Amino acid sequence: MPDLSRDSSHAQHTELVQHTERVQHTERVQKVLARAGVGSRRVCDVLVSTGRVCVNGVAAVPGQRIDPYGDRVEVDGVPISSRPGLVYILLNKPAGVVSTTADPQGRPTVSELVPGETRLFPVGRLDAATEGLIIMTNDGDLAYRLTHPSHGVEKEYLVAVGTTPSPASLRRLREGVVLDGTMTSPAKVGVLSPGTLRIIIHEGRNRQVRRMCEAIGYPVERLVRTRIGELSDPALAPGKWRYLSAEEVLGLSRAAYR
């Protein structure tokens, strides 16, 4: 006959160990917020005391300890990336580099241009010929929201097309063109100089900007992504990278969760 008391004792011991492990890596909610770039400890104290911070959907209280690995923390309804060990890098991808972690054809990848201590993944893709900004991170939740068109995060491109499109062609870009049987969302389009456009979209279809320009009869000669949400860095040279600040990560979160 099974020893039920022994099984019960083992289950209680396991539960106690798991509870102890959870308690050992809890942190005060103000500390977690400050690390995420929300503000100083004093500012975070005010946010908590005025009811603007929620943990797992419930208003936080001053001094509350939370599990940064498992609890969901929000400020004014915006989820905060609270887990320790998350890495965010901004890379200026050169032409000829593919936006994958590995390439069966042996082409250089974005992963080879950033530190390798932590496995990072590109947020979205730029085709091999396209240059410009791309985020590398191990934060899967934020990456998903930055790339999903329903969240409307803008991406801005400088586009060289040789000659300036006609007013009617520019209007088509702004209003949307048909790709794969469906209309693209309206785009913001401006002429920077003869033959050079600024195009802002919030979708992420495959080679979208190139195909939009081809659809109106103006093939792209050069394409550079210059902004993701509010994030830009004109001083970041091709092939170079830098870590994002906590404030920049918070700005991306706000753009992705609005």
FIKE-53161 format. One record per residue (C-alpha): x, y, z; residue in one letter; residue number from 0. Coordinates in steps of 0.25 Angstrom, whole numbers, plus 5000, padded with zeros to 4 digits. Example, Ala and Ser with C-alpha at 12.3 -4.5 7.8 and 13.67 -1.06 7.14 Angstrom:
# FIKE-53161
+------+------+------+---------+-----+
|    X |    Y |    Z | residuo | num |
+------+------+------+---------+-----+
| 5049 | 4982 | 5031 |       A |   0 |
| 5055 | 4996 | 5029 |       S |   1 |
+------+------+------+---------+-----+
# end
This chain:
# FIKE-53161
+------+------+------+---------+-----+
|    X |    Y |    Z | residuo | num |
+------+------+------+---------+-----+
| 5000 | 5000 | 5000 |       M |   0 |
| 5006 | 5014 | 4996 |       P |   1 |
| 5011 | 5022 | 5007 |       D |   2 |
| 5002 | 5034 | 5005 |       L |   3 |
| 5008 | 5042 | 5017 |       S |   4 |
| 5022 | 5041 | 5011 |       R |   5 |
| 5017 | 5046 | 4997 |       D |   6 |
| 5009 | 5058 | 5004 |       S |   7 |
| 5022 | 5061 | 5012 |       S |   8 |
| 5030 | 5061 | 4999 |       H |   9 |
| 5020 | 5070 | 4992 |       A |  10 |
| 5020 | 5080 | 5004 |       Q |  11 |
| 5036 | 5080 | 5004 |       H |  12 |
| 5036 | 5083 | 4989 |       T |  13 |
| 5026 | 5094 | 4990 |       E |  14 |
| 5034 | 5100 | 5002 |       L |  15 |
| 5047 | 5100 | 4993 |       V |  16 |
| 5040 | 5106 | 4982 |       Q |  17 |
| 5034 | 5117 | 4991 |       H |  18 |
| 5048 | 5120 | 4997 |       T |  19 |
| 5054 | 5121 | 4983 |       E |  20 |
| 5043 | 5131 | 4979 |       R |  21 |
| 5045 | 5139 | 4991 |       V |  22 |
| 5060 | 5140 | 4990 |       Q |  23 |
| 5060 | 5147 | 4976 |       H |  24 |
| 5049 | 5156 | 4979 |       T |  25 |
| 5052 | 5171 | 4978 |       E |  26 |
| 5045 | 5184 | 4983 |       R |  27 |
| 5036 | 5189 | 4972 |       V |  28 |
| 5042 | 5203 | 4972 |       Q |  29 |
| 5056 | 5196 | 4969 |       K |  30 |
| 5050 | 5188 | 4957 |       V |  31 |
| 5044 | 5201 | 4952 |       L |  32 |
| 5057 | 5209 | 4953 |       A |  33 |
| 5065 | 5198 | 4946 |       R |  34 |
| 5055 | 5198 | 4935 |       A |  35 |
| 5058 | 5213 | 4933 |       G |  36 |
| 5044 | 5218 | 4938 |       V |  37 |
| 5051 | 5229 | 4947 |       G |  38 |
| 5059 | 5231 | 4960 |       S |  39 |
| 5055 | 5223 | 4972 |       R |  40 |
| 5048 | 5235 | 4977 |       R |  41 |
| 5040 | 5237 | 4964 |       V |  42 |
| 5036 | 5222 | 4965 |       C |  43 |
| 5032 | 5223 | 4979 |       D |  44 |
| 5022 | 5234 | 4975 |       V |  45 |
| 5017 | 5226 | 4963 |       L |  46 |
| 5014 | 5214 | 4972 |       V |  47 |
| 5007 | 5223 | 4983 |       S |  48 |
| 4998 | 5229 | 4973 |       T |  49 |
| 4993 | 5216 | 4968 |       G |  50 |
| 5000 | 5217 | 4954 |       R |  51 |
| 5007 | 5204 | 4956 |       V |  52 |
| 5001 | 5190 | 4955 |       C |  53 |
| 5006 | 5176 | 4958 |       V |  54 |
| 4999 | 5165 | 4951 |       N |  55 |
| 4987 | 5174 | 4949 |       G |  56 |
| 4986 | 5179 | 4963 |       V |  57 |
| 4991 | 5193 | 4968 |       A |  58 |
| 5004 | 5192 | 4975 |       A |  59 |
| 5007 | 5197 | 4989 |       V |  60 |
| 5020 | 5204 | 4994 |       P |  61 |
| 5030 | 5195 | 4998 |       G |  62 |
| 5024 | 5183 | 4991 |       Q |  63 |
| 5033 | 5172 | 4987 |       R |  64 |
| 5031 | 5165 | 4973 |       I |  65 |
| 5037 | 5154 | 4965 |       D |  66 |
| 5044 | 5161 | 4953 |       P |  67 |
| 5044 | 5148 | 4946 |       Y |  68 |
| 5029 | 5144 | 4947 |       G |  69 |
| 5021 | 5156 | 4951 |       D |  70 |
| 5015 | 5166 | 4940 |       R |  71 |
| 5018 | 5180 | 4944 |       V |  72 |
| 5011 | 5192 | 4937 |       E |  73 |
| 5012 | 5207 | 4938 |       V |  74 |
| 5000 | 5214 | 4933 |       D |  75 |
| 4996 | 5201 | 4926 |       G |  76 |
| 5009 | 5200 | 4919 |       V |  77 |
| 5017 | 5186 | 4922 |       P |  78 |
| 5031 | 5188 | 4927 |       I |  79 |
| 5042 | 5179 | 4923 |       S |  80 |
| 5046 | 5175 | 4937 |       S |  81 |
| 5054 | 5162 | 4936 |       R |  82 |
| 5069 | 5163 | 4939 |       P |  83 |
| 5078 | 5158 | 4928 |       G |  84 |
| 5070 | 5165 | 4917 |       L |  85 |
| 5079 | 5171 | 4906 |       V |  86 |
| 5076 | 5182 | 4896 |       Y |  87 |
| 5085 | 5186 | 4885 |       I |  88 |
| 5084 | 5195 | 4873 |       L |  89 |
| 5092 | 5191 | 4861 |       L |  90 |
| 5094 | 5199 | 4848 |       N |  91 |
| 5093 | 5188 | 4838 |       K |  92 |
| 5102 | 5189 | 4826 |       P |  93 |
| 5098 | 5185 | 4812 |       A |  94 |
| 5102 | 5170 | 4809 |       G |  95 |
| 5099 | 5165 | 4823 |       V |  96 |
| 5086 | 5157 | 4826 |       V |  97 |
| 5077 | 5159 | 4837 |       S |  98 |
| 5078 | 5144 | 4843 |       T |  99 |
| 5086 | 5137 | 4854 |       T | 100 |
| 5091 | 5128 | 4843 |       A | 101 |
| 5092 | 5126 | 4828 |       D | 102 |
| 5093 | 5113 | 4821 |       P | 103 |
| 5099 | 5121 | 4809 |       Q | 104 |
| 5111 | 5126 | 4818 |       G | 105 |
| 5107 | 5140 | 4817 |       R | 106 |
| 5111 | 5150 | 4828 |       P | 107 |
| 5100 | 5151 | 4839 |       T | 108 |
| 5095 | 5162 | 4848 |       V | 109 |
| 5099 | 5152 | 4860 |       S | 110 |
| 5113 | 5153 | 4856 |       E | 111 |
| 5114 | 5168 | 4858 |       L | 112 |
| 5109 | 5168 | 4872 |       V | 113 |
| 5115 | 5162 | 4885 |       P | 114 |
| 5112 | 5147 | 4887 |       G | 115 |
| 5111 | 5145 | 4902 |       E | 116 |
| 5096 | 5145 | 4901 |       T | 117 |
| 5088 | 5139 | 4889 |       R | 118 |
| 5081 | 5151 | 4883 |       L | 119 |
| 5071 | 5151 | 4872 |       F | 120 |
| 5068 | 5162 | 4861 |       P | 121 |
| 5055 | 5169 | 4863 |       V | 122 |
| 5049 | 5168 | 4849 |       G | 123 |
| 5057 | 5167 | 4837 |       R | 124 |
| 5064 | 5176 | 4827 |       L | 125 |
| 5068 | 5169 | 4814 |       D | 126 |
| 5082 | 5167 | 4810 |       A | 127 |
| 5083 | 5179 | 4801 |       A | 128 |
| 5076 | 5189 | 4811 |       T | 129 |
| 5084 | 5197 | 4821 |       E | 130 |
| 5081 | 5203 | 4834 |       G | 131 |
| 5076 | 5201 | 4849 |       L | 132 |
| 5072 | 5188 | 4854 |       I | 133 |
| 5069 | 5184 | 4869 |       I | 134 |
| 5076 | 5171 | 4874 |       M | 135 |
| 5070 | 5166 | 4887 |       T | 136 |
| 5066 | 5154 | 4896 |       N | 137 |
| 5053 | 5160 | 4900 |       D | 138 |
| 5043 | 5152 | 4892 |       G | 139 |
| 5031 | 5159 | 4897 |       D | 140 |
| 5035 | 5173 | 4893 |       L | 141 |
| 5041 | 5168 | 4879 |       A | 142 |
| 5027 | 5162 | 4876 |       Y | 143 |
| 5020 | 5175 | 4878 |       R | 144 |
| 5030 | 5184 | 4871 |       L | 145 |
| 5028 | 5175 | 4858 |       T | 146 |
| 5013 | 5172 | 4859 |       H | 147 |
| 5006 | 5182 | 4850 |       P | 148 |
| 4994 | 5183 | 4859 |       S | 149 |
| 5003 | 5191 | 4869 |       H | 150 |
| 5006 | 5202 | 4859 |       G | 151 |
| 5021 | 5204 | 4862 |       V | 152 |
| 5026 | 5213 | 4851 |       E | 153 |
| 5039 | 5210 | 4843 |       K | 154 |
| 5045 | 5221 | 4835 |       E | 155 |
| 5054 | 5219 | 4822 |       Y | 156 |
| 5062 | 5228 | 4813 |       L | 157 |
| 5059 | 5223 | 4799 |       V | 158 |
| 5067 | 5226 | 4787 |       A | 159 |
| 5059 | 5224 | 4774 |       V | 160 |
| 5067 | 5231 | 4763 |       G | 161 |
| 5057 | 5241 | 4759 |       T | 162 |
| 5046 | 5247 | 4767 |       T | 163 |
| 5033 | 5240 | 4765 |       P | 164 |
| 5021 | 5248 | 4759 |       S | 165 |
| 5011 | 5254 | 4769 |       P | 166 |
| 5001 | 5243 | 4765 |       A | 167 |
| 5011 | 5232 | 4768 |       S | 168 |
| 5014 | 5239 | 4782 |       L | 169 |
| 4999 | 5239 | 4784 |       R | 170 |
| 4998 | 5224 | 4781 |       R | 171 |
| 5009 | 5221 | 4792 |       L | 172 |
| 5002 | 5230 | 4802 |       R | 173 |
| 4989 | 5223 | 4800 |       E | 174 |
| 4994 | 5209 | 4798 |       G | 175 |
| 4998 | 5200 | 4787 |       V | 176 |
| 4993 | 5185 | 4785 |       V | 177 |
| 5004 | 5175 | 4789 |       L | 178 |
| 5000 | 5160 | 4789 |       D | 179 |
| 4986 | 5163 | 4786 |       G | 180 |
| 4984 | 5173 | 4798 |       T | 181 |
| 4985 | 5188 | 4800 |       M | 182 |
| 4997 | 5193 | 4808 |       T | 183 |
| 4993 | 5202 | 4819 |       S | 184 |
| 4995 | 5217 | 4816 |       P | 185 |
| 5009 | 5222 | 4817 |       A | 186 |
| 5015 | 5235 | 4820 |       K | 187 |
| 5024 | 5240 | 4808 |       V | 188 |
| 5032 | 5252 | 4806 |       G | 189 |
| 5042 | 5257 | 4796 |       V | 190 |
| 5056 | 5260 | 4802 |       L | 191 |
| 5063 | 5263 | 4790 |       S | 192 |
| 5062 | 5260 | 4775 |       P | 193 |
| 5061 | 5245 | 4774 |       G | 194 |
| 5061 | 5243 | 4789 |       T | 195 |
| 5049 | 5240 | 4798 |       L | 196 |
| 5046 | 5238 | 4812 |       R | 197 |
| 5036 | 5227 | 4814 |       I | 198 |
| 5029 | 5223 | 4828 |       I | 199 |
| 5021 | 5211 | 4830 |       I | 200 |
| 5017 | 5202 | 4841 |       H | 201 |
| 5015 | 5189 | 4834 |       E | 202 |
| 5026 | 5179 | 4833 |       G | 203 |
| 5023 | 5171 | 4820 |       R | 204 |
| 5034 | 5164 | 4813 |       N | 205 |
| 5043 | 5175 | 4805 |       R | 206 |
| 5031 | 5184 | 4806 |       Q | 207 |
| 5037 | 5198 | 4803 |       V | 208 |
| 5044 | 5192 | 4791 |       R | 209 |
| 5032 | 5185 | 4786 |       R | 210 |
| 5023 | 5198 | 4788 |       M | 211 |
| 5033 | 5206 | 4780 |       C | 212 |
| 5034 | 5195 | 4769 |       E | 213 |
| 5019 | 5195 | 4768 |       A | 214 |
| 5018 | 5210 | 4764 |       I | 215 |
| 5030 | 5208 | 4754 |       G | 216 |
| 5041 | 5214 | 4762 |       Y | 217 |
| 5051 | 5203 | 4766 |       P | 218 |
| 5059 | 5205 | 4779 |       V | 219 |
| 5074 | 5208 | 4777 |       E | 220 |
| 5078 | 5209 | 4791 |       R | 221 |
| 5069 | 5207 | 4804 |       L | 222 |
| 5073 | 5211 | 4818 |       V | 223 |
| 5065 | 5210 | 4831 |       R | 224 |
| 5067 | 5222 | 4840 |       T | 225 |
| 5057 | 5221 | 4851 |       R | 226 |
| 5049 | 5210 | 4859 |       I | 227 |
| 5038 | 5217 | 4867 |       G | 228 |
| 5045 | 5229 | 4873 |       E | 229 |
| 5059 | 5222 | 4873 |       L | 230 |
| 5069 | 5227 | 4863 |       S | 231 |
| 5084 | 5230 | 4863 |       D | 232 |
| 5090 | 5237 | 4852 |       P | 233 |
| 5104 | 5236 | 4858 |       A | 234 |
| 5104 | 5221 | 4858 |       L | 235 |
| 5113 | 5217 | 4847 |       A | 236 |
| 5110 | 5205 | 4838 |       P | 237 |
| 5114 | 5192 | 4844 |       G | 238 |
| 5115 | 5198 | 4858 |       K | 239 |
| 5106 | 5195 | 4870 |       W | 240 |
| 5102 | 5200 | 4884 |       R | 241 |
| 5094 | 5196 | 4896 |       Y | 242 |
| 5081 | 5203 | 4897 |       L | 243 |
| 5079 | 5212 | 4910 |       S | 244 |
| 5068 | 5208 | 4920 |       A | 245 |
| 5060 | 5221 | 4915 |       E | 246 |
| 5061 | 5216 | 4901 |       E | 247 |
| 5056 | 5202 | 4904 |       V | 248 |
| 5044 | 5209 | 4912 |       L | 249 |
| 5041 | 5218 | 4900 |       G | 250 |
| 5040 | 5205 | 4891 |       L | 251 |
| 5031 | 5199 | 4901 |       S | 252 |
| 5022 | 5211 | 4901 |       R | 253 |
| 5022 | 5211 | 4885 |       A | 254 |
| 5019 | 5196 | 4885 |       A | 255 |
| 5008 | 5196 | 4895 |       Y | 256 |
| 5000 | 5208 | 4892 |       R | 257 |
+------+------+------+---------+-----+
# end
